[in-house]
Amino acid sequence: MMTTLEAQKMRLLEELRQAHEQIALIKVQPYPDFKILNYYMDTVRRNTQLVEMIDTHLFEDERQRGCAG
């Protein structure tokens, strides 16, 4: 069973994948739109931080369950 945090992490990872695809597409354009590029770069930074925070929280939950069991 997937927890809410695990589901959120999966959604963020999918957004990260899509953002990386868009960044790659923008970079090959002869005249890339830097506003859109910056938007996707910010999305990657934000989502990466959120995934790291979720991982930290999930790891802590697993550790606590291991000690309690």
N, C-alpha and C positions, 0 to 999 in steps of 0.2 A: 504494500500500500504506500502510495506517495504522499508525503506531507505537503502542506501548503508551501513551505519554504522550498522543498525539492521541486515542486511544480513551478514556482517562481524562478528558480535557478534555470530550469529547462527553457522557460520562456525567454529569459535574458540571454542564454546561450544561443538560441535561435536568432534573436535580434542581433547579437554579435556577428553571427555568421552572415546575416543579410547585410549588415553594415560593412563588413570586410569586402563582400562582393561589390557593393556600391562604390566603395573607395577605389577598388581595382578598376572598375568601369570608368570612373571619373578621371583617374590618373592617365588613362590611355587616350582621352579626348585631346584634340589639338588645342582647344582653348578651355581648359577645365574651369568649372564654376567653383571658385574657392570658398564661397559662402556655404555651398552645399557640402563641399569637402570638409570644411571645419565642423559643420553640423554632425556629419558621420564620425569624424575623429572624436568629437566630444561624446557622442553616443558610445563609442568603443571605450573611452576612458571611464565614463560613468558606469556602464554595465559591467566592466571588468572589476571595478571597485565593489559594486554590489554583489557580484558573484563571489569575490574573495570574502566579503563580510558574511554572506550566507554560508560559505564553506566553513569559516571559523565557528559560526554558531552551530552548524550541524555536527562538526567535529566535537565541540564541547558537549552537545547533547549525547552523542555516542559514548564519549568518555564517561559521562555521569551515569549513563545506563549500565555501562560495563562495571563500574564500581558498585552500583546498587544491586546488580544481579548476582 
